[in-house]
Amino acid sequence: MRISAHAALEVQGRQPLLMALVSRPCVKQSIAGCFQSHIHGCAMVVVTKALTLANFHEAGALIAEMGQWDVAQCGVHGLPSEDVISAYYSDDAASLLEKCTSPSTGMYLARAGSVALGCVGYVSHGDVAEIIKLFVRPEERGKGVGARLLATALDAIEQSRCQKVNLVTVSFMTNAITLYRQFGFQECEPFEPAPKGLEEATRYMERVIK
């Protein structure tokens, strides 16, 4: 499932910190906490796991925004967008809850007070996990939210029995691809079909868990 480029904007100027976060999983969340002082002045950003239907309605609203952005960007880059929503953004809150509350799955929300800033999820297929729905609202980019969300999901995955993490993105999301590489992802062979007309633009990435 495709991931937005938005989170890539979170990491500019913070590469050494992110590499430390990646290489030392046991301290990911404590290191990521240093981003908090850059967000909303004195308001603390908290990343929590989505558990209730209300939580998944919040996630669904964020994912709907992400879908509209994705469609618009396809238009900008001259790519067909007819199947993007149905392929990547068709889940409602109830189906997200079912998908992301079963064992070895999760959905996380970043909030400042009661305001949802971004989300990320992951699902598992045997010993392979997949990052899904990574998105940060435009006005919150550049503040570390996306990097913290991704770190939180990877930390949860590394505590499971998964041996590898996959994700799907697209070639025009160049900043996103840079972010994923900084977290140890590399391009790999396709592991699911791409929407019609987007085969050449779709990028598949993986990270082996050591």
N, C-alpha and C positions, 0 to 999 in steps of 0.2 A: 504494500500500500504506500502511495507516494507521500513524501514529507515535504512540507513547505520550506522555502529558503529563508523564512523570517528569522529563524534561530541563529543563522550564520552571522547576522549582524551583531549578535551579542558578544562575539569573541574578539573583535578587533582590539588590539592593544593588550590582550589578556592571555596571550599564548603560553607564557611560562607557567602561569597559574593553572591553566587548563591541562597542560601536560603533566603537571604534578597530580592533578585530580585524576587523570586517567591512569597514571602509573601506580597510584596508591589507593585502591578501591576502598580500603577500610576507613579512609579519612575523607572520602568524597563529599559527604554532606557537610562536615564541619568546615572544609575548605571553601565549598560553594557558599557557605554562609557569609563570607566576606563580601559578596556582591550586594548584600542587603543594604548597606549604607549608601549605595549609589541609586537606590530606587525609592521614589516617593518621599524624599527627604528623610524624615524620622520614621515613616511607616515601615513596618517590617513585612517583607514578603515571605509568605509561608507556603511551602509545597506540601500538599496532603494527598493521600490516596482517595480517589472517588469510591464511595461505598453505597450511596443512596441514589434513588431515582432523581432526586433534586440535583445531586452532584452531576449526574449524567446529562440532565437538561442543560446545566452550565457548560459542560464539555461539548454538547451538541451545538450550542449557539456559537462557540468558538470554531468548531469544525465547519459549520455553515459559512462563517466568514472566510475561513481558509479556502473552501471550495470556490467561492466567488472570486477570490484573488487568483486562484489557479486558472480558472476559466479566462479571466481578463488577461493574464500573462500569456496564455496560449494564443490569444488573439494578437497580442503585441508581437509575438514571435512567428506569426503566420502558421500556427499549428492548429489542427482540428480540435475542437473542444466538446463536440456533441456527446461523447461518451465519458467525459472526465467525471462528472457528478455521479453518474450511475456506477462507475467503476470504483471510485474512491471515497465518495462522500454521501452514500445513500442510507447509512445507518441512522435510525432514530435513537432517542434516549434509551428506550427499552432494549433495543438490540445491542447498543453499546454496553449497557449494564450486564446483559447476558454474556457478551463476548469478553468483557474485561473484569469480571469478578469470579470466573472459574479458576481452578488451580493454575499456577504458573502464568498468570496474566495480570495486568494492572492498568489503571488509568490514573494520572496524577494531574492535579490542578495547582497552578501558582496563583496566589491571591495576595492582595494588599488590603487588609480589612475584609470587607465583604465583596470587593471587586475582583472578578476573575480576569487574570492577565494573560494566561496561556495554559496549554495542556500538552500532554504526551501520553501515549499508551504503548503497551506491548502485548503481544500474544505469543503463544508457543505452539510449535508443531513437533512433537517428540522432543529431541534434544536441541532443536533450533528455535530461537526466539526471533521475533520481528518487531522492530520499532515502527509504530504507526502514529498518525495524527499529531505530529510535533508542530505546534503553532504558537506564536506570540502576537498579540494585537499590535498593530503598527505603532501606536503611540508609546508602547512599552519596550520597543527594540533598542538595542544598544546599552542595556542596563544589566545584562547578565542573566536575564530570566530564562532564555532558551537554553543556554549552556547548563544552567542549574537543573532544568527539567530533564534534559538528556542525561546528565550525570545521575540523577535520581533513578531514572528508568534502568540505566545500565547497572547501577549498584544492585537493584532488585534482581535483575537477570543474573548477575554474577553469583548471587546467593542461591540460585536455583541450580538444577542439574543440567542446564543448557550448555552446550559446547560451542555454540556459534550464534551470532546475532546478524540478521539480515535487515536491509531496508531498501526501499525503492524511491528514487528521486528522478529528476529530469535534467537534461543537459543545460537548460537556461538558468537553473538554480546554482550558479557557480559558487556563490558565497556559501550555500548550504553544503555543497560538496567539499569545500575547504574545511568547514566545521567538522564534518563526519571524518575526514582524514585526520584531523587533529585528535579525534577520539579513537583513532586506531582502525577506522574502516578503510577498506580497499575495494576497488571495483571488481566485480565477479561476473560469472556467466548468469544469464537470466534464469530465475527460478519460478516465475509466474508470467502469464501472457500480459502484454501491454495493450491498452486500448487501441482500436483500429486507427491507423494513421500516426500513432505516436511510438511505433516500434523503434525507430532510429533515435528518437530523442530520449527515450526512457533509459535510465541508468540504474544498475543493480549493484549494491555494495554489501560487504560482509565484514565482520570482525570475529576472529577466533578468540574464544575465552581461554586463557591459560590458567 
